[in-house]
Amino acid sequence: MKKNLYFKFVYQSTRTLEAHAVAAALRTLSFPRTLLEVFIRKNMGERYLGLGQAVLLVLGLGYIAYAYAPLFYMKDAQESLHERLRENSYNYNPNWERESSFTDGFGFYFTTHFASWYLFLIVFLVVSYLRYQEIKRLPSVFDFARSSVYTGDIHPIFINFKWKNKTFDVRQIETVLEPLFFFTIGLGLIILQQYIGYIIIISSIGYSLNARIGYIQGDHFIMDIIDNQLFNQEKDDAFVKGNEINNERGVRYYGRRPTNPEDRKKLSDEFDDEEIVEVR
């Protein structure tokens, strides 16, 4: 397939900044997606799942719990103290309030609200390691046996799930069903006063956004191929003959052009870039 230089430089080049932003968003959102995806996917691609990424997530989230648990405790302790003061009409003593907030019951509070956080991280790291071991046992990507960026096998539960006797396609599973599954789990954990639920909910939203952006990016790639073909097929009619007003296929060549049709034909012949070689 010939690459149409006009379409490449006039239409595609204007999306360069957008492409960089999309790539950055995909990379950033891959972290929350990885945090959840390892629990429901198997046989991922070699370049899709990295054990180093899992370790970074564990270290980062572990530090967040370590740093913010005392702050959450102090907030809850002060709210509880204020409630007791209102109910029992105790004499208010700010110094006593600060001392009790810092020293009383933090161990119990941490165990009941943040133990699940660290338990989740431990299980996540173990499951990530198991997924990494799966990758090592799979056929080599260098033998063209499988894709290195494969997102993994979808769990049968999501494949067989039906809503009003209708199943979901892959796009709907990745952008709706899987994130919704984790969102529901996170919501349940929040109801049980487990702070890891907030992380799971945020990650489920990131999961959905990552998948949606990936599919939109794929849509734009396909549309670029289609538009490139249209600009090649219609260049004689739209550019050389000038029949581009309300062109049936929506092709329009912007810019001034030579008056002589023969010169326009010669110029249009230069629109073709080198042929793209596809490896099969």
KOLMAR-133500 format. One record per residue (C-alpha): residue number from 1; z negated, x negated, y. Coordinates in nm, 4 decimals. Example, Ala and Ser with C-alpha at 12.3 -4.5 7.8 and 13.67 -1.06 7.14 Angstrom:
BEGIN
rec pos=1 up=-0.7800 east=-1.2300 north=-0.4500
rec pos=2 up=-0.7140 east=-1.3670 north=-0.1060
//
This chain:
BEGIN
rec pos=1 up=0.0000 east=0.0000 north=0.0000
rec pos=2 up=0.0972 east=-0.1290 north=0.3427
rec pos=3 up=-0.1689 east=-0.1486 north=0.6112
rec pos=4 up=-0.0641 east=0.0209 north=0.9327
rec pos=5 up=-0.1581 east=-0.2203 north=1.2124
rec pos=6 up=-0.1524 east=0.0496 north=1.4795
rec pos=7 up=-0.4060 east=0.2632 north=1.2944
rec pos=8 up=-0.6127 east=-0.0452 north=1.2131
rec pos=9 up=-0.6483 east=-0.1739 north=1.5690
rec pos=10 up=-0.6390 east=0.1486 north=1.7712
rec pos=11 up=-0.8500 east=0.3781 north=1.5560
rec pos=12 up=-1.0512 east=0.1651 north=1.3145
rec pos=13 up=-1.1466 east=-0.1135 north=1.5554
rec pos=14 up=-1.3319 east=0.1335 north=1.7790
rec pos=15 up=-1.5801 east=0.1938 north=1.4956
rec pos=16 up=-1.6887 east=-0.1677 north=1.4533
rec pos=17 up=-2.0262 east=-0.1209 north=1.6240
rec pos=18 up=-2.0793 east=0.2015 north=1.4330
rec pos=19 up=-2.0070 east=0.0215 north=1.1057
rec pos=20 up=-2.2703 east=-0.2440 north=1.1813
rec pos=21 up=-2.5247 east=0.0253 north=1.2670
rec pos=22 up=-2.4500 east=0.2119 north=0.9439
rec pos=23 up=-2.4840 east=-0.1076 north=0.7399
rec pos=24 up=-2.8206 east=-0.1815 north=0.9025
rec pos=25 up=-2.9396 east=0.1745 north=0.8380
rec pos=26 up=-2.8356 east=0.1583 north=0.4733
rec pos=27 up=-3.0168 east=-0.1709 north=0.4269
rec pos=28 up=-3.3343 east=-0.0449 north=0.5943
rec pos=29 up=-3.3367 east=0.2854 north=0.4066
rec pos=30 up=-3.2800 east=0.1093 north=0.0749
rec pos=31 up=-3.6477 east=0.0066 north=0.0771
rec pos=32 up=-3.7968 east=0.3588 north=0.0684
rec pos=33 up=-3.5294 east=0.4618 north=-0.1810
rec pos=34 up=-3.6160 east=0.1732 north=-0.4121
rec pos=35 up=-3.9835 east=0.2673 north=-0.3922
rec pos=36 up=-3.9045 east=0.5970 north=-0.5664
rec pos=37 up=-3.5798 east=0.5471 north=-0.7522
rec pos=38 up=-3.7150 east=0.3049 north=-1.0123
rec pos=39 up=-3.9237 east=0.5877 north=-1.1601
rec pos=40 up=-3.6269 east=0.8140 north=-1.2390
rec pos=41 up=-3.3287 east=0.5794 north=-1.2864
rec pos=42 up=-3.2368 east=0.3302 north=-1.5599
rec pos=43 up=-2.9699 east=0.0652 north=-1.6178
rec pos=44 up=-2.9203 east=-0.0195 north=-1.2505
rec pos=45 up=-2.6707 east=-0.2734 north=-1.1275
rec pos=46 up=-2.7589 east=-0.6404 north=-1.0943
rec pos=47 up=-2.7118 east=-0.6438 north=-0.7180
rec pos=48 up=-2.8534 east=-0.2967 north=-0.6619
rec pos=49 up=-3.2093 east=-0.3616 north=-0.7759
rec pos=50 up=-3.3860 east=-0.6824 north=-0.6762
rec pos=51 up=-3.7298 east=-0.7770 north=-0.8035
rec pos=52 up=-3.7913 east=-0.9598 north=-0.4759
rec pos=53 up=-3.7455 east=-0.6353 north=-0.2849
rec pos=54 up=-4.0068 east=-0.4687 north=-0.5054
rec pos=55 up=-4.2539 east=-0.7513 north=-0.4418
rec pos=56 up=-4.1992 east=-0.7246 north=-0.0653
rec pos=57 up=-4.2662 east=-0.3512 north=-0.0789
rec pos=58 up=-4.5894 east=-0.4025 north=-0.2732
rec pos=59 up=-4.7135 east=-0.6707 north=-0.0340
rec pos=60 up=-4.6188 east=-0.4713 north=0.2755
rec pos=61 up=-4.7672 east=-0.1411 north=0.1632
rec pos=62 up=-5.0732 east=-0.3135 north=0.0210
rec pos=63 up=-5.1412 east=-0.4719 north=0.3586
rec pos=64 up=-5.0918 east=-0.1392 north=0.5386
rec pos=65 up=-5.3611 east=0.0236 north=0.3249
rec pos=66 up=-5.5917 east=-0.2750 north=0.3733
rec pos=67 up=-5.5447 east=-0.2734 north=0.7515
rec pos=68 up=-5.5534 east=0.0987 north=0.8212
rec pos=69 up=-5.8041 east=0.2323 north=0.5672
rec pos=70 up=-6.1048 east=0.1415 north=0.7910
rec pos=71 up=-5.9394 east=0.3165 north=1.0864
rec pos=72 up=-5.8819 east=0.6341 north=0.8881
rec pos=73 up=-6.2401 east=0.6164 north=0.7611
rec pos=74 up=-6.3863 east=0.5817 north=1.1100
rec pos=75 up=-6.1763 east=0.8724 north=1.2355
rec pos=76 up=-6.2835 east=1.1001 north=0.9506
rec pos=77 up=-6.6475 east=0.9875 north=0.9732
rec pos=78 up=-6.6633 east=1.0613 north=1.3452
rec pos=79 up=-6.5043 east=1.4034 north=1.2980
rec pos=80 up=-6.7544 east=1.4796 north=1.0210
rec pos=81 up=-7.0440 east=1.3627 north=1.2375
rec pos=82 up=-6.9330 east=1.5762 north=1.5326
rec pos=83 up=-6.9132 east=1.8757 north=1.3036
rec pos=84 up=-7.2671 east=1.8176 north=1.1754
rec pos=85 up=-7.3972 east=1.7790 north=1.5300
rec pos=86 up=-7.2401 east=2.1086 north=1.6318
rec pos=87 up=-7.3711 east=2.2913 north=1.3276
rec pos=88 up=-7.7282 east=2.1575 north=1.3346
rec pos=89 up=-7.7775 east=2.0945 north=1.7084
rec pos=90 up=-7.8936 east=1.7362 north=1.6492
rec pos=91 up=-7.9637 east=1.5094 north=1.9456
rec pos=92 up=-7.6479 east=1.3189 north=2.0148
rec pos=93 up=-7.6827 east=0.9384 north=1.9990
rec pos=94 up=-7.3588 east=0.7431 north=2.0537
rec pos=95 up=-7.5040 east=0.4159 north=1.9184
rec pos=96 up=-7.6213 east=0.5818 north=1.5980
rec pos=97 up=-7.2788 east=0.7432 north=1.5630
rec pos=98 up=-7.0993 east=0.4081 north=1.5793
rec pos=99 up=-7.3337 east=0.2421 north=1.3320
rec pos=100 up=-7.3077 east=0.5220 north=1.0779
rec pos=101 up=-6.9290 east=0.5402 north=1.1141
rec pos=102 up=-6.8848 east=0.1734 north=1.0286
rec pos=103 up=-7.1403 east=0.1302 north=0.7544
rec pos=104 up=-7.1968 east=0.4502 north=0.5590
rec pos=105 up=-6.9840 east=0.5477 north=0.2625
rec pos=106 up=-6.6725 east=0.3370 north=0.3218
rec pos=107 up=-6.6581 east=0.2275 north=-0.0408
rec pos=108 up=-6.6653 east=0.5853 north=-0.1641
rec pos=109 up=-6.4105 east=0.6902 north=0.0990
rec pos=110 up=-6.1742 east=0.4074 north=0.0040
rec pos=111 up=-6.2017 east=0.4874 north=-0.3666
rec pos=112 up=-6.1373 east=0.8586 north=-0.3257
rec pos=113 up=-5.8517 east=0.8270 north=-0.0739
rec pos=114 up=-5.6842 east=0.4874 north=-0.1261
rec pos=115 up=-5.7381 east=0.3953 north=-0.4921
rec pos=116 up=-5.4305 east=0.6038 north=-0.5771
rec pos=117 up=-5.2356 east=0.4015 north=-0.3171
rec pos=118 up=-5.2968 east=0.0729 north=-0.4976
rec pos=119 up=-5.2562 east=0.2356 north=-0.8385
rec pos=120 up=-4.9136 east=0.3580 north=-0.7284
rec pos=121 up=-4.8160 east=0.0075 north=-0.6135
rec pos=122 up=-4.9266 east=-0.1458 north=-0.9441
rec pos=123 up=-4.7286 east=0.1091 north=-1.1455
rec pos=124 up=-4.4288 east=0.0622 north=-0.9147
rec pos=125 up=-4.4321 east=-0.3142 north=-0.9678
rec pos=126 up=-4.4587 east=-0.2764 north=-1.3462
rec pos=127 up=-4.1743 east=-0.0226 north=-1.3605
rec pos=128 up=-3.9591 east=-0.2421 north=-1.1327
rec pos=129 up=-4.0119 east=-0.5328 north=-1.3707
rec pos=130 up=-3.9075 east=-0.3140 north=-1.6650
rec pos=131 up=-3.5928 east=-0.2109 north=-1.4770
rec pos=132 up=-3.5223 east=-0.5776 north=-1.4071
rec pos=133 up=-3.5531 east=-0.6539 north=-1.7782
rec pos=134 up=-3.3039 east=-0.3745 north=-1.8501
rec pos=135 up=-3.0523 east=-0.5400 north=-1.6210
rec pos=136 up=-3.0832 east=-0.8688 north=-1.8107
rec pos=137 up=-2.9999 east=-0.6932 north=-2.1398
rec pos=138 up=-2.6948 east=-0.5096 north=-2.0058
rec pos=139 up=-2.3375 east=-0.6450 north=-2.0388
rec pos=140 up=-2.2440 east=-0.9099 north=-1.7849
rec pos=141 up=-2.0745 east=-0.7997 north=-1.4645
rec pos=142 up=-1.8670 east=-1.1199 north=-1.4808
rec pos=143 up=-1.6932 east=-0.9823 north=-1.7902
rec pos=144 up=-1.5920 east=-0.6695 north=-1.5935
rec pos=145 up=-1.8155 east=-0.4649 north=-1.8240
rec pos=146 up=-2.0086 east=-0.2838 north=-1.5524
rec pos=147 up=-2.0569 east=-0.2574 north=-1.1762
rec pos=148 up=-2.3166 east=-0.4813 north=-1.0135
rec pos=149 up=-2.3977 east=-0.2145 north=-0.7526
rec pos=150 up=-2.4488 east=0.0753 north=-0.9945
rec pos=151 up=-2.7345 east=0.2987 north=-0.8775
rec pos=152 up=-2.8465 east=0.3716 north=-1.2324
rec pos=153 up=-2.8303 east=0.6560 north=-1.4821
rec pos=154 up=-2.9382 east=0.9910 north=-1.3414
rec pos=155 up=-3.2256 east=1.1525 north=-1.5292
rec pos=156 up=-3.1151 east=1.4458 north=-1.7511
rec pos=157 up=-3.3683 east=1.6734 north=-1.5795
rec pos=158 up=-3.1632 east=1.6626 north=-1.2589
rec pos=159 up=-2.8296 east=1.6860 north=-1.4407
rec pos=160 up=-2.9347 east=1.9974 north=-1.6325
rec pos=161 up=-3.1234 east=2.1607 north=-1.3456
rec pos=162 up=-2.9771 east=2.4946 north=-1.2413
rec pos=163 up=-3.0290 east=2.7138 north=-0.9379
rec pos=164 up=-2.8919 east=3.0674 north=-0.9640
rec pos=165 up=-2.7003 east=2.9594 north=-1.2771
rec pos=166 up=-2.5295 east=2.6782 north=-1.0862
rec pos=167 up=-2.5673 east=2.3087 north=-1.1595
rec pos=168 up=-2.5593 east=2.0366 north=-0.8939
rec pos=169 up=-2.2990 east=1.7640 north=-0.8557
rec pos=170 up=-2.3900 east=1.3976 north=-0.8193
rec pos=171 up=-2.3847 east=1.4113 north=-0.4401
rec pos=172 up=-2.6235 east=1.7072 north=-0.4309
rec pos=173 up=-2.8521 east=1.5462 north=-0.6882
rec pos=174 up=-2.8839 east=1.2235 north=-0.4896
rec pos=175 up=-2.9108 east=1.3791 north=-0.1453
rec pos=176 up=-3.1199 east=1.6881 north=-0.2263
rec pos=177 up=-3.2698 east=1.7220 north=-0.5740
rec pos=178 up=-3.4138 east=1.3747 north=-0.6280
rec pos=179 up=-3.5603 east=1.3437 north=-0.2749
rec pos=180 up=-3.6984 east=1.6987 north=-0.2958
rec pos=181 up=-3.8688 east=1.6145 north=-0.6253
rec pos=182 up=-4.0587 east=1.3272 north=-0.4645
rec pos=183 up=-4.1217 east=1.5234 north=-0.1446
rec pos=184 up=-4.2994 east=1.7881 north=-0.3524
rec pos=185 up=-4.5098 east=1.5233 north=-0.5263
rec pos=186 up=-4.6031 east=1.3678 north=-0.1930
rec pos=187 up=-4.6998 east=1.7050 north=-0.0505
rec pos=188 up=-4.9251 east=1.7690 north=-0.3499
rec pos=189 up=-5.0964 east=1.4326 north=-0.3044
rec pos=190 up=-5.1578 east=1.5050 north=0.0640
rec pos=191 up=-5.3219 east=1.8339 north=-0.0302
rec pos=192 up=-5.5464 east=1.6299 north=-0.2610
rec pos=193 up=-5.6250 east=1.4021 north=0.0386
rec pos=194 up=-5.4420 east=1.1011 north=-0.1051
rec pos=195 up=-5.2822 east=0.8974 north=0.1721
rec pos=196 up=-5.0132 east=0.7607 north=-0.0592
rec pos=197 up=-4.8639 east=1.1096 north=-0.0342
rec pos=198 up=-4.7524 east=1.0355 north=0.3219
rec pos=199 up=-4.5702 east=0.7230 north=0.2038
rec pos=200 up=-4.3982 east=0.9178 north=-0.0732
rec pos=201 up=-4.2877 east=1.1925 north=0.1678
rec pos=202 up=-4.1540 east=0.9396 north=0.4200
rec pos=203 up=-3.9787 east=0.7534 north=0.1384
rec pos=204 up=-3.8238 east=1.0749 north=0.0051
rec pos=205 up=-3.6741 east=1.1419 north=0.3484
rec pos=206 up=-3.5448 east=0.7842 north=0.3605
rec pos=207 up=-3.4062 east=0.8328 north=0.0081
rec pos=208 up=-3.2076 east=1.1368 north=0.1190
rec pos=209 up=-3.0820 east=0.9698 north=0.4378
rec pos=210 up=-2.9752 east=0.6572 north=0.2479
rec pos=211 up=-2.7759 east=0.8650 north=0.0002
rec pos=212 up=-2.6233 east=1.0833 north=0.2721
rec pos=213 up=-2.5133 east=0.7845 north=0.4799
rec pos=214 up=-2.3644 east=0.6224 north=0.1703
rec pos=215 up=-2.1606 east=0.9316 north=0.0915
rec pos=216 up=-2.0490 east=0.9713 north=0.4529
rec pos=217 up=-1.9423 east=0.6073 north=0.4516
rec pos=218 up=-1.7422 east=0.6744 north=0.1355
rec pos=219 up=-1.5851 east=0.9816 north=0.2954
rec pos=220 up=-1.4720 east=0.7745 north=0.5932
rec pos=221 up=-1.3219 east=0.5093 north=0.3651
rec pos=222 up=-1.1149 east=0.7719 north=0.1824
rec pos=223 up=-1.0101 east=0.9284 north=0.5135
rec pos=224 up=-0.9062 east=0.5841 north=0.6412
rec pos=225 up=-0.6791 east=0.5398 north=0.3384
rec pos=226 up=-0.5295 east=0.8860 north=0.3894
rec pos=227 up=-0.4805 east=0.8370 north=0.7644
rec pos=228 up=-0.3239 east=0.4963 north=0.7055
rec pos=229 up=-0.0676 east=0.6544 north=0.4732
rec pos=230 up=-0.0002 east=0.9351 north=0.7202
rec pos=231 up=0.0603 east=0.6908 north=1.0055
rec pos=232 up=0.3023 east=0.4977 north=0.7835
rec pos=233 up=0.4845 east=0.8100 north=0.6682
rec pos=234 up=0.5074 east=0.9655 north=1.0141
rec pos=235 up=0.5817 east=0.6581 north=1.2259
rec pos=236 up=0.9572 east=0.7234 north=1.2220
rec pos=237 up=0.9167 east=1.0833 north=1.3346
rec pos=238 up=0.6155 east=1.0405 north=1.5657
rec pos=239 up=0.6825 east=0.6952 north=1.7143
rec pos=240 up=1.0566 east=0.6323 north=1.6897
rec pos=241 up=1.1807 east=0.9883 north=1.7489
rec pos=242 up=0.8859 east=1.0823 north=1.9689
rec pos=243 up=0.8113 east=1.4080 north=1.7874
rec pos=244 up=0.4346 east=1.3777 north=1.8197
rec pos=245 up=0.3495 east=1.6802 north=2.0350
rec pos=246 up=0.1555 east=1.9097 north=1.8020
rec pos=247 up=0.2644 east=1.7013 north=1.5045
rec pos=248 up=0.2157 east=1.9023 north=1.1855
rec pos=249 up=0.0164 east=1.6215 north=1.0225
rec pos=250 up=-0.1801 east=1.5328 north=1.3340
rec pos=251 up=-0.0286 east=1.1847 north=1.3825
rec pos=252 up=-0.0104 east=1.0599 north=1.7385
rec pos=253 up=0.0776 east=0.7101 north=1.8612
rec pos=254 up=-0.0917 east=0.6392 north=2.1937
rec pos=255 up=0.0575 east=0.3925 north=2.4421
rec pos=256 up=0.3891 east=0.3316 north=2.6151
rec pos=257 up=0.6923 east=0.2476 north=2.4045
rec pos=258 up=1.0512 east=0.1179 north=2.4579
rec pos=259 up=1.3048 east=0.3663 north=2.5906
rec pos=260 up=1.5754 east=0.2664 north=2.3426
rec pos=261 up=1.5239 east=0.4314 north=1.9990
rec pos=262 up=1.6626 east=0.1217 north=1.8241
rec pos=263 up=1.4026 east=-0.0950 north=1.9943
rec pos=264 up=1.1324 east=0.1521 north=1.8916
rec pos=265 up=1.2579 east=0.1312 north=1.5327
rec pos=266 up=1.2416 east=-0.2490 north=1.5347
rec pos=267 up=0.8950 east=-0.2346 north=1.6855
rec pos=268 up=0.7731 east=0.0183 north=1.4296
rec pos=269 up=0.8849 east=-0.2139 north=1.1495
rec pos=270 up=0.6221 east=-0.4600 north=1.2724
rec pos=271 up=0.3446 east=-0.2053 north=1.2231
rec pos=272 up=0.3167 east=-0.2941 north=0.8560
rec pos=273 up=0.0514 east=-0.5482 north=0.7627
rec pos=274 up=0.0490 east=-0.7514 north=0.4437
rec pos=275 up=0.0233 east=-0.5592 north=0.1199
rec pos=276 up=-0.3258 east=-0.5033 north=-0.0168
rec pos=277 up=-0.3551 east=-0.6388 north=-0.3696
rec pos=278 up=-0.5783 east=-0.4314 north=-0.5943
rec pos=279 up=-0.7598 east=-0.5970 north=-0.8831
rec pos=280 up=-0.7677 east=-0.3801 north=-1.1941
//
